[in-house]
């Protein structure tokens, strides 16, 4: 198999396998993520989408297969080098995963202090204020996560991931648990992260209509394989029956 990355791809996996006991979750996954794109990974629940993300980032070690970020093979790196390369990635967790014992400001400052080792309090304060302004939640530094609405927590979670100034930001079910209005707010935030900051965005989502609106590249994961990949239109034209059934039910008669 050709291991040269497409000139537009920032991430590539080749024949990626991951097994837990007797459960084969990833069974030879091949995927390429175009640079500075919005890409989506869709499919039924429990098919390994989050495992794929965590394996790409090196949070889980694949049983076999290879992962590239730009021209660097991540799966060939030692632990220290892999941790250093991980700074290029951000991860927006499904439930935001904010520290309940910390204020919003302390949550946002955490990666600056603990990962980037920024010591200048003025610099930390400035960056926290700038990001809260950017996500349209100024002045909430002293609030705690349990004082925030679900949509606000999601946005703060995205802001914390942006603190590292990543080149790739992974979104794990960014709109889960939100009403349609708040979901649209988060989807627009994903677009802003991509368009205004130039960050490659990769999202797992069950909001299929939203994925078709904002993602330029969509991959369908089924039975441990990427069975369809391409533009929304190309996915619509897939001959794979599970893809057709999934899209038909997801759109429920809506025009794709």
NORJOCOR-V589342 format. One record per helix or strand of 3 or more residues. SS is the DSSP state (a for helix, b for strand). FROM is the first residue (numbers start at 0). TO is the last residue. If there is no record, write none. Layout:
# NORJOCOR-V589342
[[SS	FROM	TO] [SS	FROM	TO]]
This chain:
# NORJOCOR-V589342
[[b	8	19] [b	22	33] [b	37	41] [a	48	56] [b	63	68] [a	73	75] [a	78	87] [b	88	91] [a	103	113] [a	120	133] [a	144	146] [a	149	161] [b	167	171] [a	179	196] [b	199	203] [a	207	213] [b	216	221] [b	224	229] [a	231	235] [a	240	250]]
